[in-house]
Amino acid sequence: MKLRWNWKRWPLAVFAFAAAASPTLAHEKWYVDHQGVEFSRSVFSYVSPVFAAAIIALAATVFLGVVWLDRRFDGSAAARWLDLKLVSYKFNPRTVLGVAIGVSLMGAGLQGTFFSPSLVLGGDPWSVALAMIQIALGSLFLFLEPAYSELGVLLAVLFLAGLPVLPFWDLMEELFILGAGIFFLTTPSERTTWKPLLNPETQRLGYHAFRVLVGLNFLVLSGVKWLHPEFAISLVSEYHLNFLSALGASDAHFVFIAAVVETVVALCILMRAAFRPAVAVGLLLFLISIYFFGFKELLGHLPVKAALFLFLIYGHWHKGEQKR
């Protein structure tokens, strides 16, 4: 089959260039000035044991309650109706994810970063090559949707190619990119190249591999708050994020609550328990961050938002189900 280029998406390419020309933010441990900040205390040292125990107990209670409700709802007639309703819309979540990754890759490559503004590339030849490859691959994701399966392979290889120039744990903050590559490889395409691989069960397993890697990605990010809360506390203080201050919560209390919520969301995604509610909470938090940070936050987390949107639409994806 002849490849068809979708040149109608040129405004998105213009957006990527415009976004690359402005400062963008991603991940609290990188975009706050940490001069003089000491990194020696866990988040528990900033709050009282009573507060920590109360918040964890409340989170555990809510988690168990939502899981119980989700288990009862899952597989019911109402759940099947919701699944059919969500996947019946004209837009394709896979396309949304591909376009978001394409725009983000183009912007990151133009800025000299790797996937995210938090991962700054150096001036060595390998780093320069990675930046140029991102621009090229992002353009292909944006304009060449019929080749998403092949581009998924290249996306996974590109992620691994960052290991020689970036610290391992820093790169793990973008682990979901590897999952996206697997997902694109195992999902349908207009081309025939991967047809032996593209059976319904392979598609479902590829989706769940993506889900697991996103869950692990969230755990890595929540680990920063647990182990090095100074990063997040600096962020909250600098951008006045503590909307619980009216209730008497300090910035440290706010960060502790955020760490608990992010960990619970990660566990829900990993365990596929209360999956859609957890994804909805995660997506809501990322959308709220745009309100606080403005346009400059949008580019760095654009693919994450698209991934959560896809999970919200596709849901649990049980064996034998078909998704378009």
N, C-alpha and C positions, 0 to 999 in steps of 0.2 A: 504494500500500500504506500502511495506517495505521501510524504510528510506535508502537512499543511501548517503554515505559520500564521499565528493569530496576531496580525499587526494592529488590530483594534485596541490592544492593551498599551499602546504607546504612552497614554497619559500616566500610567503607572511607572513606566520607565523614567518619565520626567520627574515624577514624585521621588523616585529613588535618588536621582541626581540632586534634587533640591534638598532632600533630607540629609544627604551626605555632606552638603555644604554647611549644615548647621550642627551644633553640638548635640549629641544624643547620649542618653543615659541607659545603663542596664546594670543591675546587680549592685546592691548597696555597698559591698566591701571594696568597690573600685572607684565609684564616682563621688566619694566624699573625701575631703582633705583630712588625712589622718595624722598630721604632724603632732607629735607629742602624745598620741594615744598609746596606752599600754595594753598589751594583749596577754593577760595572764589570769583572767578570771572567767569562770563559766557564768551563764546567765542566772544560775541559781544563787550566786553570791550577791546579786543586785536586788533580790526580793526576799521577803520573809518566808520561812518554811510554811507558815499557815497559808499565805497567799498562794504559794506554789502548789501546795496540796489541794487547795480549794479549786484552783483553775484546772488542774489535771483531773481531779475527780469530776468536775462539771463536764469537761471535754469527753471523758470516758463515758459518762452517763448519756450525753447527747449522741456520741458515736454508737453506743449499743442500741439506743432507741431508734435511731435512723436506720441502722443495719437491720433491725427487726422489721421495721415498716417496709424497707426495701425488699427484703426477702419475701414478705407476704405479697407485695405488689408485683414482683418479678414473675413473669410467666402468666399473669392473670389476663383476662380479656381486655382490661383497661390498659395494661402494659403493651399488649400486642397492638391495640388501636393507636397508642402513642407512637410506637415504633413506625407503624405504617404511615402515620400522619407526618412524622418528622422527615422521613426519607422520600416523601412524595413531592416535595418542593422542587422547583425547576433547577435551583442552583445545586452544584455538586460540592460537598465539603472537601473532597479530594482536590478539586480545582482551587478552592479557596486556600487550602494549605500550600499547594504548589506555587500559586501566585505570591502568597505572603513570603514564602522562602525565597522566591526569585527576587522580590523587591529588597528583602533584607540582605541577601547575598551581594547584590549590586551595591547597596549602600555601604556595607561593611568593607567590600573590596576597595571602593573609592576612598574610604576613610583610612585605609591601611590597618584595619582590624580584622579579626577572624571570627566570623559569625555574629559577634556581639561587640558593642563598643567597649566592653570590659576587657577584651582580649586583644591587646595592642601588639601588632606585628613589628618586628625590627626592620633594619635596612639591609639585612643580608640577602643574598640572591634567592634562597629558598622562601623567605618571607615575602619578598616581592613577587615571586612566582605564585604563591598562594593567594595574594591579593588579586592578581590578574586573573587567575583561574576562577575565583569567586565571581568576578564581574562577568566572565564568559558564561559560567554555569548558571548564574542568576538570570542572565538574559535568555538562556535556553529554557529555564523553568517558566519564565514569563511568557514567551512567545511560542514555545514548541510543546504544547501539552500532549500530543500523541506519543511523544517519546519519554513520558514520565517514568516508565519502567526502567529504561536504560539510564536515565538521569538519576534515578534512585541509587543505582550502583555507584555512579560517579560521586554522588553526595556522601555516601558512606566512606568511599576511598578518600575523599577530601577531608573528612573528619579525622581519619587515621593519619593523614599526612601532616596534621598539625602537631602530632606528638613530638617530633624532633625539635620544635622551636618553642613550644609552650609547656609549662609545668602540667603534670598529669592532672592534679586536682582542679586546677583552673579550667582545663579543657573539659573536665567532667561536668562543669556547670552548663555545658551545651550538649550533654549526652543525648538529649531528645533528637538532635540532628541525625545521629546514627540510627535511631528508631524510625525517623521519617524516611531515611533511605531504604530501610527494610520494608516499610509499609508501601512505598511507591513501587519497589521491585515486585511485590507479591500481589498487587492489585491490577485490575483490568486496564488494558490499553487498546487503542485503536490498531496498534501494530500487531503482527503475528509472531514476532521474535520469541516472546516468552510464553506462548500458548501452552506448552506442556506443563509449565509451572503454575499457570493461572487457573487452578480449579478452586471451587468455593472453599474447601477446607484450608488450602494454602493461603487464600486471602484472609480468612478468619485468623489463622495463626500469625500471619504477618501483622495484622491489626493489633493483636494482643502482645506481640513482641514490642511494638511501638508503645503500647500502654504501659508495659513494665518498665521500659527505659525512661519514659516520662515520669513515672512514679519514683524511680531511683534518682532522677534529676531533681525532683522536688525535695527528696531526702538530703541530697548534697547541699542544696540551698538552705534548707532549714538547719542543717548542721552548722553553718556559719553563725546563725543566731544563737545556737546552743553553746558553741565552743568559743566564739569570739563576738559577744554581744556588743562590744564597743563600736564595731562597724555600724550596726543597725541603730544603736543609740545616737551616734553622731548624725546619722541620716535623719532620724526622727526629729532631733533638735534643730538641724539645719533647715529642714523643709516644713517644720511645724506640722508633722503628720499625726500627732497624738490627738485624735478626735475624742478620746475618752478622758481627756484632762478635766472636762466639766464634771466628771464623776469622781474626781480625786485621784485618777491613775497617773503615776509619773511616767516619764519616757521609758524607764526600765520596765515598769509594769506592762506598758504597751508592747514592748519588744518581746517580753515573756509570753504574752497572750498570742502575739503574731507567730512566735516559734511553735507554740502548741497547735495553733490552727493549721499552719503550713505542714506540720508533721502529720496531723490527722488526715488532711487532704491527701498527702503522699501515701499514707497507709491504705486509705480507701481506694485510691487508684491502683495500687499494687495488688491489693487483695480482691479487687472488683467487688467491694462491699459498699453499699450506698453510693454506687459509682456516679450516677448522674447528679445527685445532690452535691457530692464533693466536687465534681467538675464545675458545676454551676457556681459554687462558692469560690473556687480558684479563678474562674473567668471573671467573676464580679470584682475580686480583689485587684486583678490586673487592669480592669476598666476604671476602677476608682483611682488607681495610680496615675492614670492619664489626667484626671482632674487636678491632682496635687502637683504633678511634674510638668504638665502641659505637653505640647507637641514633641518636645525633645526626648520624651520617654518612649514615644510610640514605636520607633524603628527597631530598637534593641529587643523588644519583647513581642514584636508582631508575629513571628512564627509560633511562639508559645500560645498566644491568643487563638491563632488559627487551629492549632492542635487541640486545644481545649474545646473549641467550637465543634470540631469534628467528633470528638468523644461525646459531646452532648447530643449530637444528632444520631450517631451510630449506637450509643449505649453499650449494653453488655456483649452483644453479638454472640449468641449461643450457637452451638453446633447445629448445622443444617439450615441456618438462616442465610438469606441472600441480601446483600447490600449493594447498591449501585455506586 
